[in-house]
Amino acid sequence: MKPFGWSLVSSFALTAAGSPIAAPGVMINERATTITSAMLTSLDLFAQYAGASYCNSGNAIGSIVTCSASACPDVTAAGAKITATYAGSTTDIQGFVSTDATNQVIVVSVRGSHSIRNWITE
């Protein structure tokens, strides 16, 4: 099962890809905007990082970001490495920091609400 955040962003990206959003003149925040295929590719990559936060928070520093059920194939293929992980027992927050030399990004990925403690502290 895919994490909710990843599914939500991916659903948005797929909807945008199949909708008239790519047409010039669409208004977003009262500005004419065009969403390109490069933007959708970027959204998909970061949606995969969001999904990866559910399965990499406890992994060793220096390991490659991986996901079960192929939730983050582009991130894994890029060889993104975990540089730090964090977890809070009081708030049940979890996540990781990774470097992705292929896409030239540093990503801080935070797992979404996972427990009652998360819901209360958010």
Steps between C-alpha positions, in 0.01 A plus 500: 500500500637841406528768769218753485723803429671332206168384358344843539782685324526231233125520442531876461785459253306244296190717502704799390665297224164398359324831547508836323731650766787489251315750280628859519290749689398281794472714812685387815521753784362761260788449253492344157697177529608214279588167660763326293589133479827585682297638791290182510816289497632703791172460691517124447858485631411689817185290543730197499716664769185558706415131469856404591465671839279211614768236446843665543492679836676214676753417228874542548672822402671453165247245374305547178138617528278201420129427522280195509250440220701722262374820665815698413667350190643829370650588839660157535626507140659840565698347787376750758689444827370548852713756685294526819188354659287637778219380722318644798351269760272770643350604165564178304654706221738322264693587189833520329734734316653380175731620228419425139797578273313393185219752548726744688273535802518466876166377633351509848219246499251489788257214548137609518269430790540141604353476848270671747802682646573649155145623462497657847833681460437631150 
